[in-house]
Amino acid sequence: MIKAIFYKEWIKMRCFYPLSALFLFGATAYALLRVQRVITFKGAAHVWEVMLEKEVVFIDILQYLPALLGVLLAVVQFVPEMAQKRLKLTLHLPFPQWKMILLMSGIGLGALALLFIVQTAVLWGYFHALLAPELVARILLTALPWYLAGLTLYLLTAWICLEPTWKRRLANLLIAVGVCRIFFLSDTPQAYDGMLPWLALLLVCSLFFPLLSVYRFKQGCQD
């Protein structure tokens, strides 16, 4: 059964996922080419100077991409479940319903996390050859809340998509927008270092949000 669920989710993601990977790593390459251009014209020392004096991390162009990919992947995965009325059939399969939803969302989270891990490895590999370890850590810690935002918004978007009534969907959307705003309150590098445990806790709590919509669906709260 688990293999069948994995296969079903892959069928829904098989077109979007490679395109999202190309888009993400194309944007990453563009951001790194901008850094390389600065190095070519002004030298690596200038990059150090700008980072230390002006609080610039050079990858700001990537800030909203994880959140965007999280939202889009959830739409690709869960809108067909509702639009084509598949969810009712899915929940009647001989498999615990809460495990079914957690597995479906876990597959999406794993797919997103893989993209983010590879991107982080690319960023680390490039900047490690140019900058001191402290500056590399500064860049990656600045980007970490962006990745947490992408994973959290994936789950919140799944929650919205699985909600059976439009009234509740709009309420859920407002909550998701408010949560999204938390992750982008400051553009200062490492501004979220002290909040990282709380953001991680928010991500863990968001795992259970899709289950709330499924529970309402089971109770017959449909349009």
C-alpha positions as a LaTeX table, in Angstrom:
\begin{tabular}{lrrr}
\hline
Residue & $x$ (\AA) & $y$ (\AA) & $z$ (\AA) \\
\hline
Met1 & 0.00 & 0.00 & 0.00 \\
Ile2 & 2.79 & 2.41 & 0.90 \\
Lys3 & 4.49 & 1.78 & $-2.45$ \\
Ala4 & 1.17 & 2.47 & $-4.20$ \\
Ile5 & 0.82 & 5.79 & $-2.36$ \\
Phe6 & 4.37 & 6.78 & $-3.31$ \\
Tyr7 & 3.64 & 5.92 & $-6.94$ \\
Lys8 & 0.38 & 7.89 & $-6.92$ \\
Glu9 & 2.09 & 10.97 & $-5.52$ \\
Trp10 & 4.95 & 10.66 & $-7.98$ \\
Ile11 & 2.50 & 10.58 & $-10.89$ \\
Lys12 & 1.11 & 13.93 & $-9.72$ \\
Met13 & 4.56 & 15.45 & $-9.20$ \\
Arg14 & 6.48 & 13.93 & $-12.10$ \\
Cys15 & 6.12 & 16.96 & $-14.42$ \\
Phe16 & 6.26 & 19.71 & $-11.83$ \\
Tyr17 & 9.19 & 18.40 & $-9.80$ \\
Pro18 & 11.87 & 18.40 & $-12.53$ \\
Leu19 & 10.70 & 21.83 & $-13.68$ \\
Ser20 & 10.85 & 23.19 & $-10.14$ \\
Ala21 & 14.35 & 21.76 & $-9.74$ \\
Leu22 & 15.49 & 23.43 & $-12.97$ \\
Phe23 & 13.91 & 26.71 & $-11.91$ \\
Leu24 & 15.46 & 26.63 & $-8.43$ \\
Phe25 & 18.94 & 25.75 & $-9.59$ \\
Gly26 & 18.71 & 28.16 & $-12.52$ \\
Ala27 & 18.00 & 30.94 & $-10.02$ \\
Thr28 & 20.83 & 29.67 & $-7.83$ \\
Ala29 & 23.24 & 29.72 & $-10.77$ \\
Tyr30 & 22.14 & 33.26 & $-11.61$ \\
Ala31 & 22.74 & 34.41 & $-8.02$ \\
Leu32 & 26.22 & 32.85 & $-7.99$ \\
Leu33 & 27.07 & 34.34 & $-11.39$ \\
Arg34 & 26.29 & 37.75 & $-9.95$ \\
Val35 & 28.76 & 37.09 & $-7.14$ \\
Gln36 & 31.33 & 35.84 & $-9.64$ \\
Arg37 & 30.91 & 39.02 & $-11.67$ \\
Val38 & 31.68 & 41.12 & $-8.60$ \\
Ile39 & 34.76 & 38.99 & $-7.95$ \\
Thr40 & 35.90 & 39.32 & $-11.57$ \\
Phe41 & 35.69 & 43.10 & $-11.58$ \\
Lys42 & 36.55 & 43.99 & $-7.98$ \\
Gly43 & 38.14 & 40.91 & $-6.46$ \\
Ala44 & 37.13 & 38.52 & $-3.68$ \\
Ala45 & 38.27 & 41.01 & $-1.04$ \\
His46 & 35.43 & 43.30 & $-2.09$ \\
Val47 & 32.92 & 40.53 & $-1.38$ \\
Trp48 & 34.34 & 40.17 & 2.12 \\
Glu49 & 34.20 & 43.92 & 2.63 \\
Val50 & 30.59 & 44.24 & 1.50 \\
Met51 & 29.44 & 41.33 & 3.66 \\
Leu52 & 31.16 & 42.69 & 6.76 \\
Glu53 & 30.31 & 46.37 & 6.38 \\
Lys54 & 26.95 & 46.43 & 4.59 \\
Glu55 & 25.32 & 43.19 & 5.87 \\
Val56 & 24.81 & 41.72 & 2.40 \\
Val57 & 24.67 & 37.97 & 1.75 \\
Phe58 & 24.45 & 38.10 & $-2.08$ \\
Ile59 & 21.65 & 35.50 & $-2.37$ \\
Asp60 & 18.66 & 37.75 & $-1.66$ \\
Ile61 & 17.20 & 36.84 & $-5.05$ \\
Leu62 & 16.54 & 33.33 & $-3.67$ \\
Gln63 & 14.60 & 34.53 & $-0.62$ \\
Tyr64 & 11.05 & 33.79 & $-1.74$ \\
Leu65 & 11.71 & 30.80 & $-3.99$ \\
Pro66 & 11.37 & 28.08 & $-1.31$ \\
Ala67 & 8.01 & 29.52 & $-0.22$ \\
Leu68 & 6.82 & 29.70 & $-3.82$ \\
Leu69 & 7.85 & 26.12 & $-4.55$ \\
Gly70 & 6.21 & 24.90 & $-1.34$ \\
Val71 & 2.89 & 26.49 & $-2.27$ \\
Leu72 & 2.99 & 25.24 & $-5.87$ \\
Leu73 & 3.92 & 21.67 & $-4.94$ \\
Ala74 & 1.02 & 21.48 & $-2.46$ \\
Val75 & $-1.35$ & 22.75 & $-5.16$ \\
Val76 & $-0.04$ & 20.13 & $-7.61$ \\
Gln77 & $-0.46$ & 17.37 & $-5.05$ \\
Phe78 & $-3.74$ & 18.19 & $-3.35$ \\
Val79 & $-5.91$ & 20.21 & $-5.72$ \\
Pro80 & $-6.49$ & 17.13 & $-7.95$ \\
Glu81 & $-7.58$ & 15.20 & $-4.85$ \\
Met82 & $-10.42$ & 17.69 & $-4.35$ \\
Ala83 & $-11.19$ & 18.83 & $-7.91$ \\
Gln84 & $-11.44$ & 15.27 & $-9.20$ \\
Lys85 & $-13.08$ & 13.97 & $-6.00$ \\
Arg86 & $-10.29$ & 11.48 & $-5.36$ \\
Leu87 & $-9.99$ & 12.14 & $-1.64$ \\
Lys88 & $-13.13$ & 10.25 & $-0.71$ \\
Leu89 & $-11.86$ & 7.17 & $-2.54$ \\
Thr90 & $-8.39$ & 7.60 & $-1.04$ \\
Leu91 & $-9.76$ & 7.70 & 2.49 \\
His92 & $-11.67$ & 4.44 & 1.90 \\
Leu93 & $-8.54$ & 2.48 & 1.08 \\
Pro94 & $-7.54$ & $-0.24$ & 3.59 \\
Phe95 & $-5.00$ & 2.00 & 5.29 \\
Pro96 & $-5.27$ & 4.27 & 8.37 \\
Gln97 & $-6.57$ & 7.60 & 7.16 \\
Trp98 & $-4.33$ & 9.77 & 9.30 \\
Lys99 & $-1.29$ & 7.80 & 8.17 \\
Met100 & $-2.43$ & 8.21 & 4.57 \\
Ile101 & $-2.49$ & 12.01 & 4.84 \\
Leu102 & 0.76 & 12.18 & 6.79 \\
Leu103 & 2.42 & 9.95 & 4.21 \\
Met104 & 1.15 & 12.05 & 1.31 \\
Ser105 & 2.34 & 15.26 & 2.90 \\
Gly106 & 5.57 & 13.59 & 4.01 \\
Ile107 & 6.35 & 12.69 & 0.42 \\
Gly108 & 5.94 & 16.32 & $-0.60$ \\
Leu109 & 8.04 & 17.51 & 2.33 \\
Gly110 & 10.77 & 15.03 & 1.44 \\
Ala111 & 10.77 & 16.14 & $-2.18$ \\
Leu112 & 11.06 & 19.80 & $-1.16$ \\
Ala113 & 13.70 & 19.08 & 1.46 \\
Leu114 & 15.81 & 17.26 & $-1.14$ \\
Leu115 & 15.77 & 20.33 & $-3.39$ \\
Phe116 & 16.68 & 22.60 & $-0.49$ \\
Ile117 & 19.50 & 20.32 & 0.71 \\
Val118 & 21.04 & 20.14 & $-2.75$ \\
Gln119 & 20.78 & 23.90 & $-3.15$ \\
Thr120 & 22.41 & 24.41 & 0.26 \\
Ala121 & 25.23 & 22.06 & $-0.76$ \\
Val122 & 25.78 & 24.06 & $-3.97$ \\
Leu123 & 25.86 & 27.34 & $-2.05$ \\
Trp124 & 28.22 & 25.91 & 0.56 \\
Gly125 & 30.54 & 24.47 & $-2.08$ \\
Tyr126 & 30.78 & 27.76 & $-3.96$ \\
Phe127 & 31.19 & 30.12 & $-1.01$ \\
His128 & 33.48 & 27.76 & 0.92 \\
Ala129 & 36.15 & 28.32 & $-1.69$ \\
Leu130 & 35.88 & 32.11 & $-1.40$ \\
Leu131 & 34.97 & 33.07 & 2.14 \\
Ala132 & 35.87 & 32.34 & 5.72 \\
Pro133 & 33.75 & 29.64 & 7.39 \\
Glu134 & 32.07 & 32.28 & 9.57 \\
Leu135 & 30.85 & 34.18 & 6.50 \\
Val136 & 29.66 & 30.98 & 4.81 \\
Ala137 & 27.72 & 30.11 & 7.96 \\
Arg138 & 26.26 & 33.62 & 7.92 \\
Ile139 & 24.91 & 33.09 & 4.41 \\
Leu140 & 23.46 & 29.65 & 5.13 \\
Leu141 & 21.89 & 30.65 & 8.47 \\
Thr142 & 20.29 & 33.61 & 6.73 \\
Ala143 & 18.78 & 31.23 & 4.18 \\
Leu144 & 17.59 & 28.62 & 6.70 \\
Pro145 & 14.34 & 30.47 & 7.62 \\
Trp146 & 13.53 & 30.67 & 3.90 \\
Tyr147 & 13.65 & 26.89 & 3.69 \\
Leu148 & 11.55 & 26.50 & 6.84 \\
Ala149 & 9.06 & 28.90 & 5.27 \\
Gly150 & 8.86 & 26.73 & 2.14 \\
Leu151 & 8.18 & 23.56 & 4.13 \\
Thr152 & 5.66 & 25.24 & 6.43 \\
Leu153 & 3.76 & 26.89 & 3.59 \\
Tyr154 & 3.62 & 23.58 & 1.77 \\
Leu155 & 1.73 & 22.10 & 4.72 \\
Leu156 & $-0.51$ & 25.14 & 5.15 \\
Thr157 & $-1.37$ & 25.13 & 1.45 \\
Ala158 & $-2.23$ & 21.43 & 1.69 \\
Trp159 & $-4.47$ & 22.34 & 4.63 \\
Ile160 & $-6.23$ & 24.96 & 2.50 \\
Cys161 & $-6.60$ & 22.64 & $-0.50$ \\
Leu162 & $-8.05$ & 19.77 & 1.57 \\
Glu163 & $-10.56$ & 21.96 & 3.38 \\
Pro164 & $-14.03$ & 21.04 & 2.02 \\
Thr165 & $-15.75$ & 24.45 & 2.37 \\
Trp166 & $-14.78$ & 27.71 & 0.70 \\
Lys167 & $-15.56$ & 29.76 & 3.80 \\
Arg168 & $-13.02$ & 27.80 & 5.83 \\
Arg169 & $-10.55$ & 27.88 & 2.95 \\
Leu170 & $-10.57$ & 31.67 & 3.00 \\
Ala171 & $-10.07$ & 31.67 & 6.78 \\
Asn172 & $-7.22$ & 29.17 & 6.42 \\
Leu173 & $-5.71$ & 31.34 & 3.68 \\
Leu174 & $-5.65$ & 34.36 & 5.96 \\
Ile175 & $-3.92$ & 32.30 & 8.65 \\
Ala176 & $-1.38$ & 31.03 & 6.13 \\
Val177 & $-0.63$ & 34.58 & 4.95 \\
Gly178 & $-0.07$ & 35.64 & 8.56 \\
Val179 & 2.26 & 32.71 & 9.18 \\
Cys180 & 4.13 & 33.45 & 5.95 \\
Arg181 & 4.69 & 37.01 & 7.11 \\
Ile182 & 6.46 & 35.74 & 10.24 \\
Phe183 & 9.25 & 34.28 & 8.13 \\
Phe184 & 9.93 & 37.52 & 6.24 \\
Leu185 & 9.80 & 40.23 & 8.91 \\
Ser186 & 13.46 & 41.19 & 8.55 \\
Asp187 & 15.99 & 41.23 & 5.72 \\
Thr188 & 18.94 & 41.55 & 8.09 \\
Pro189 & 21.34 & 38.58 & 7.82 \\
Gln190 & 20.89 & 36.05 & 10.66 \\
Ala191 & 18.02 & 38.07 & 12.11 \\
Tyr192 & 16.16 & 34.82 & 12.84 \\
Asp193 & 18.92 & 32.93 & 14.63 \\
Gly194 & 17.18 & 33.23 & 17.99 \\
Met195 & 13.83 & 32.24 & 16.50 \\
Leu196 & 14.96 & 29.12 & 14.66 \\
Pro197 & 13.73 & 26.68 & 17.36 \\
Trp198 & 10.31 & 28.36 & 17.31 \\
Leu199 & 10.14 & 28.30 & 13.52 \\
Ala200 & 11.05 & 24.59 & 13.60 \\
Leu201 & 8.29 & 24.02 & 16.16 \\
Leu202 & 5.84 & 25.86 & 13.91 \\
Leu203 & 6.81 & 23.52 & 11.06 \\
Val204 & 6.22 & 20.46 & 13.25 \\
Cys205 & 2.81 & 21.77 & 14.35 \\
Ser206 & 1.89 & 22.44 & 10.72 \\
Leu207 & 2.23 & 18.71 & 10.01 \\
Phe208 & $-1.12$ & 18.18 & 11.71 \\
Phe209 & $-3.04$ & 20.96 & 9.95 \\
Pro210 & $-3.96$ & 18.87 & 6.88 \\
Leu211 & $-5.43$ & 16.27 & 9.25 \\
Leu212 & $-7.90$ & 18.88 & 10.50 \\
Ser213 & $-9.30$ & 19.44 & 7.02 \\
Val214 & $-9.52$ & 15.71 & 6.38 \\
Tyr215 & $-11.42$ & 15.26 & 9.64 \\
Arg216 & $-13.92$ & 17.90 & 8.51 \\
Phe217 & $-14.15$ & 16.20 & 5.12 \\
Lys218 & $-15.01$ & 12.91 & 6.82 \\
Gln219 & $-17.74$ & 14.67 & 8.80 \\
Gly220 & $-19.42$ & 15.64 & 5.53 \\
Cys221 & $-18.69$ & 19.40 & 5.63 \\
Gln222 & $-18.71$ & 19.90 & 1.90 \\
Asp223 & $-19.98$ & 22.67 & $-0.35$ \\
\hline
\end{tabular}
